[in-house]
Structure formats: C-alpha cells, structure tokens
Amino acid sequence: MKNFSNYTDYDTKEQLRFESRTVHGALGTEPLTGAVSMPIFQSATFRHPELGVTTGFAYSRLANPTRQELERTMAILEGGIQGFAFSSGQAANMAVFSLLKPGEHVLLSDDIYGGTFRIIDEVYGTYGIEHTFVDMSDLDAVRAEIRPNTKMLFVETPTNPLMKVADIRAVADIAKEIGALTVVDNTFLTPYYQRPLELGADIVTHSSTKYLGGHNDTISGIVVVKEDEEIAAAILRHIKSHGSQLAPMDCWLVLRGLKTLAVRMDRHNENAKKVAEWLRRQEKVERVYYVGFPDHKDYEVTLRQTSGFGGMISFAVDSVDTAKKILRDVDMIMFAESLGGTETLITYPTTQTHEDTPKDVKEKLGITESFLRMSVGIEHVEDIIADLDRAMNG
C-alpha cells in the first residue's frame, strides 16, 4: 500500500471543470482510508520510520497533510505552481511584502483595504520599503508613479470599498516592462470569477476568511505563486520562519467551504445585482458602487477579465443620520465586519475596514460618514431588499 506522503504526483484533475475541481480538490480523498472528506490531521509532529527515511511530514509548522491538501487545491484553482495557507489574509500579505528589500518601492491601489494600508505604511515603511497609492484603474496614473526602484504593483480589483476595476493584463504588462512583480488580491471575485495568474499576474492573494471559506467561521489567508520557483521558495521560507501557517482545523474549514464555492458565488452574484438595482431607485441613496452596472466606467474591462460581478456593493446615502438608522434598524441583515459569508453583512468602512486610513485620504476618496459597504449573502433576495427597505425607509 502506498503511503499518504508518496502521493507527490497528485492528480490535478485538470480534465475537470472548475465546479468539479472545487468539490474534489487535489487528492480528493484521503488515500490510506478512502475518507471522502479530507481528515483533520491534528498533530504537531510526525514519527519517522528510521534515520534518513521520512513520511514526507515532520512538524506541522513545516507541512501538514490537511494544509497540504488546501494549498494544492488552491494552486489548482488559481493555476499556479504552489499555494500557501496562512493564519489570516493579513499574514498572507505580510509574506508577499517580505519579498521587497529596503529601498525598493511598491505601488498599491489607492482605496486599498485598511489592514493592507497599515501593513505597508506602518510596518514595512519602517523597514525602508517605499510605497505610493494610486488609482490602478487609471493606467496613465500608474505609469506616472513608476520609479526606478519600483519592484511590485499590488492590485485590489475590484477595490475595497469603492469597487474600482484594474485591467490586470495591462497592469501586468507595465510591471513586466520594468521587471516588477504583479500581485493581485482576488478576495472579492475568487478564482471562480477571476483568475489573475492567467492574465499575467505573478502572485495571487486571498483573505480566505471571506468567500473561499464562505461561512464566517474561520480566519485564514492564501497565497498562490504562478511559476517562479524562487518566489515560491521565498514564501515558504517566510512561513517556516514566521510560523504564520494555517492550523489543520481551519484548513479543513476552508476545504469544506470550497466545495460549495461555485454555487454560493452564483447566488451572491444574482442577489447583488438585484439589490444594487433596487438601491439605485431609492431617494435616500446618492450613489451605488457596483461593478455590474453597464455604466460603471470599467464595465468593459470587467467583461474582458471576469465571468461574474460578485456579491459586493457600496453605497452613499443622503446623510449620516440615514446611515446610522440603517445600521441600527437592519434585522436579518447584520451590522458586522467582514464579508463573503452566507449571511448578508453591512459595514461602516470609515471606522471599521478603513479605520487606519488617514481621514483626509478617506474624504478625498469618498469614504465618508454616510458611506456603507454591503456583502450580499445567499438568503432570498426579496428578504434582503425588504429588510433594507424597512431599515432605510421605515
């Protein structure tokens, strides 16, 4: 009988369509027992048969069978050579930024998630990493901010929370011209709707807390490297040295979530479109930010590089009082941080997701005290709209 660890040349199931790959993963089943659900290998250490002989596992900080299954599955779904599972999306981004050396420069999306802003501004900034925030949907602006020492372009698309869309292929082309890496945070759309590595990106990151896990029950992050073995080795060294790997139980929860990713994303997508259209008809709503509107300035880019619009909406209301009323009076919809779960959540970015973004920057971008972000869940869409209507207009 083959040992579990001998399955290094695992069947990538490349002949399967995406929906089937999410269900069956890398190995699909645990080979020793035939367990249909990959077991949780809740072990810190692994026994060696004899000196110089290994099962392929020694210590769970280095490798764990459950984590390996998640990492291989994500590499398959994103189309990369190697995946890495981290203790959070923040930890995943920390690993990516660790590829930069003191004196090097990174360009980032201007309305980027506040946690990412904090990492690059307050942490890596003190290590001598230079950074500039720019509207990545404006290619002329991107080119204008390139410096001789620019080594990375870090792109959120769509952005959090203003739903700007960057042309991934065009941004990657700019990066290649100067020998820089392109990193895409693919949290909002997941590989079901968008595959940045196929569009020229070098690295993909996820807060897999969100849509990949999908149930608001685990904190986790993912990095997938396209093809550069040296980059993969550097990420592996980071995770070994920093101990930021994802625990087996959390790996299993993300693996379980992935099995329903396709069907959940279809419902998120369908519901969000209807909710966005309803919001546009409300007198108290001044603007709706949603990438699925044909009049979104980057709609054609979205159609070229994605197969869906996702479940995220932001909107500005007519006053702070209206915003407070909505947050106070929603019932089925929950006023809570995070996104991408089965439940519809509404968030107040100025004091939550973008708390660490300077006030003047937020105001310039339009992230004001009357600005709300909604992660549209998979409930019946009429119940979502009815709850919003009552909270806003009741």
Secondary structure, DSSP 4 states (H G I P E B T S, - for coil): ---GGGTTS----TTS-HHHHHHH-SS-SBTTTTBSSPP----SB---SBTTB--S-SBTTT--HHHHHHHHHHHHHHT-SEEEEESSHHHHHHHHHTTS-TT-EEEEETT--HHHHHIIIIIGGGGT-EEEEE-TT-HHHHHHT--TTEEEEEEESS-TTT-----HHHHHHHHHHTT-EEEEE-TTTHHHH--GGGGT-SEEEE-TTTTTT-SS----EEEEE-S-HHHHHHHHHHHHHHT-BPPHHHHHHHHHHHTTHHHHHHHHHHHHHHHHHHHHT-TTEEEEE-TTSTTSTTHHHHHHH-S---SEEEEEES-HHHHHHHHHH-SSSEE-S---SSS-EEE-TTTTTTTTS-HHHHHHHT--TTEEEEE--SS-HHHHHHHHHHHHH-
